[in-house]
Amino acid sequence: MTTLTRLPIGLSSWAQIRREQLFFCDKTEQLSQLVQHFPRAFLAAPRRSGKTLLCSQLTELYTLGTELFTGTKAEFRWPQSLRAAVVNLKFGTVPANQNFEANLCVRLATAFIMAGLVESTAALEQENLVALMAQLELLTQGQDLVILIDEWDKPLSAGTDRAIEARLNTFYAWLSSLENIKFLLITGIMHYRETDVFLGPDLRDLGQEPCAPALLGLTLDEVSAIYSDYLDQATQRLNTSREVLLAQIKQHYGQNGTYSPWILNQFFEPLTLPGELKPQWVKFR
């Protein structure tokens, strides 16, 4: 019986997945098309659909090239000249309370420091968003920037707060004005059209672009091919056929014809554990 590769349960770090030689669904062929044809992009998708992993992959490609992509489709498609400092900003780490502006300033300054764009932290001890953005713009003038914003809508998930919306409008208007951004990706669950937040006139909504790359999710044919060994062992333990099992996967996990690797990994995980555990149907959380 084939020994199955361990699945990356609860992991969204591409470096860790590769370092620990975990299973992954290779969607990296699309990444060069994304950054070259959609330099300022917005992507809304459900939870657990791979948005954070996508940001992690882009970070590694821009900072290290294809070093961590040996054997993937990106190894031969990603232009080695595409290098830039990457600012990662996760709005899930910015508490949406009365101190939102100060919290955002801390996370924004930290993200620029971790990207290696700013050496001195003293100039960034700032609780005024407009002042901080002005400092960052001066300090990074002439440097190519890649900015990845994950969970952009998290501060809005608790309801409408006009003060928070006003700060977000200020922030995104500033991003829209920066001429040295080589690539910008904003991801989340909520679509920005559902809010009064301004994300910039030149932002391309990947969900509305017919030629946008299919970055997230798998088709049923891709599930059948990519998870082939897992399907074989699952059919044995469940005493069923591949056709029946795929039909059950379609019934339980199909969302508009696409399938989440996260939920599939959860389903197949028992096959990688000691013993003869059977896969169990699980629900999205």
Secondary structure by P-SEA (a helix, b strand, c coil): cccccccccccccaaaaaaacccccccccaaaaaaaccccbbbbbcccccaaaaaaaaaaaaaccccccccccccccccccbbbbbbbbbccccccccaaaaaaaaaaaaaaaaacccccccccccccaaaaaaaaaaaaccbbbbbbbccccccccccccaaaaaaaaaaaaaaaacccccbbbbbccccccccccccccccccccccccccccccccaaaaaacaaaaaaaaaaaacccaaaaaaaaaaccccccbbbaaaaaaaacccccccbbbbbbbbcc
